[in-house]
């Protein structure tokens, strides 16, 4: 398991480096289902990243390197293990339009706090349909 996790992180780091070195206008990055639990800080250097799919990984926290990606509009974190959402970080993401946190164990207090404070579409599973952490 540990080896697979390391390999997944290495794949992500290679892909981010390839995009940065090629100076591509990376519009979307699909990292779904790679057992990831963190992202490299270099992700913030992808100035043209508009959407990232991190669904079905192993994140327990919102991956904060995403906050440094200035053009990021859509984040898919469905099916991870995120219980708390950093409201201040999300509120500072001026380009963000959609955040999918379905099938994450977001705690009820956090649900009440987040919705009125974020100016984008926030997708959560209905209470009771959330997997246990």
C-alpha positions as CSV (number, residue, x, y, z in Angstrom):
1,X,0.0,0.0,0.0
2,X,2.8,2.4,1.0
3,X,4.6,1.7,-2.3
4,X,1.5,2.3,-4.4
5,X,1.0,5.6,-2.6
6,X,4.5,6.7,-3.3
7,X,4.2,5.7,-7.0
8,X,0.9,7.7,-7.3
9,X,2.6,10.8,-5.8
10,X,5.5,10.4,-8.1
11,X,3.2,10.1,-11.1
12,X,1.5,13.4,-10.1
13,X,4.8,15.1,-9.6
14,X,6.0,14.0,-13.0
15,X,2.8,15.2,-14.7
16,X,2.9,18.6,-13.0
17,X,6.6,19.0,-13.9
18,X,5.9,18.0,-17.5
19,X,3.1,20.6,-17.8
20,X,5.2,23.3,-16.2
21,X,8.3,22.6,-18.2
22,X,6.4,22.4,-21.5
23,X,4.7,25.7,-20.5
24,X,1.4,24.3,-21.7
25,X,-1.8,26.1,-21.1
26,X,-3.1,23.3,-18.9
27,X,-6.8,23.7,-18.8
28,X,-7.7,20.5,-17.0
29,X,-5.8,18.0,-15.0
30,X,-7.4,14.6,-14.3
31,X,-5.9,12.8,-11.3
32,X,-8.9,10.7,-10.4
33,X,-8.4,7.4,-8.5
34,X,-4.7,7.6,-7.8
35,X,-4.7,7.0,-4.0
36,X,-3.3,10.5,-3.5
37,X,-3.4,12.1,-0.1
38,X,-1.4,15.3,-0.9
39,X,-0.4,17.5,-3.8
40,X,3.0,19.0,-4.7
41,X,3.3,22.7,-4.0
42,X,4.3,23.2,-7.7
43,X,0.6,22.8,-8.6
44,X,0.2,26.5,-7.8
45,X,2.6,27.4,-10.7
46,X,0.0,26.1,-13.2
47,X,-1.2,29.6,-14.1
48,X,-3.8,28.4,-16.7
49,X,-5.2,25.4,-14.8
50,X,-9.0,25.8,-14.9
51,X,-10.3,22.4,-13.6
52,X,-8.8,19.6,-11.6
53,X,-10.4,16.2,-10.9
54,X,-9.1,14.6,-7.7
55,X,-12.1,12.3,-7.1
56,X,-11.7,9.0,-5.5
57,X,-8.4,9.6,-3.8
58,X,-7.4,9.6,-0.1
59,X,-7.4,13.3,0.8
60,X,-8.3,13.9,4.5
61,X,-8.0,17.6,4.1
62,X,-8.6,20.1,1.3
63,X,-5.4,20.2,-0.7
64,X,-4.2,23.7,0.0
65,X,-1.8,24.0,-3.0
66,X,-4.9,24.4,-5.1
67,X,-5.5,27.8,-3.5
68,X,-2.3,29.1,-5.3
69,X,-3.7,28.2,-8.8
70,X,-5.0,31.6,-9.9
71,X,-7.3,30.5,-12.7
72,X,-8.8,27.4,-11.0
73,X,-12.6,27.4,-11.5
74,X,-13.6,23.8,-10.8
75,X,-12.4,21.3,-8.2
76,X,-13.8,17.7,-8.0
77,X,-12.9,16.1,-4.7
78,X,-15.8,13.6,-4.7
79,X,-15.3,10.3,-2.8
80,X,-12.3,11.3,-0.6
81,X,-12.1,11.5,3.2
82,X,-12.5,15.2,3.8
83,X,-14.3,16.1,7.0
84,X,-13.4,19.8,7.4
85,X,-13.3,22.5,4.8
86,X,-11.0,25.5,5.1
87,X,-13.6,28.3,4.6
88,X,-11.0,31.1,4.6
89,X,-8.9,29.4,1.9
90,X,-11.9,28.7,-0.3
91,X,-13.3,32.3,0.1
92,X,-9.9,33.6,-1.1
93,X,-10.1,31.6,-4.3
94,X,-11.5,34.4,-6.6
95,X,-11.8,32.2,-9.8
96,X,-13.5,29.2,-8.1
97,X,-17.0,28.5,-9.4
98,X,-17.6,24.9,-8.4
99,X,-16.4,22.6,-5.6
100,X,-17.6,19.0,-5.5
101,X,-17.3,17.4,-2.1
102,X,-20.0,14.7,-2.5
103,X,-19.3,11.4,-0.7
104,X,-17.0,13.1,1.8
105,X,-17.7,12.9,5.6
106,X,-18.1,16.7,5.9
107,X,-19.3,17.3,9.4
108,X,-22.7,18.9,9.9
109,X,-21.4,22.0,11.6
110,X,-19.1,22.6,8.7
111,X,-21.9,22.2,6.2
112,X,-23.9,25.0,8.0
113,X,-20.8,27.3,8.1
114,X,-19.5,26.9,4.6
115,X,-22.6,27.4,2.4
116,X,-23.3,31.1,3.3
117,X,-19.6,32.1,3.1
118,X,-18.5,30.8,-0.3
119,X,-19.6,32.5,-3.5
120,X,-19.5,29.4,-5.7
121,X,-21.5,26.2,-6.3
122,X,-20.8,23.8,-3.4
123,X,-21.9,20.2,-4.0
124,X,-22.3,18.0,-0.9
125,X,-24.0,14.7,-0.4
126,X,-27.3,14.9,1.5
127,X,-26.8,14.3,5.2
128,X,-27.2,10.7,6.0
129,X,-25.7,9.6,2.6
130,X,-22.2,10.4,3.6
131,X,-19.7,7.6,4.2
132,X,-18.2,7.3,7.6
133,X,-14.6,8.6,7.9
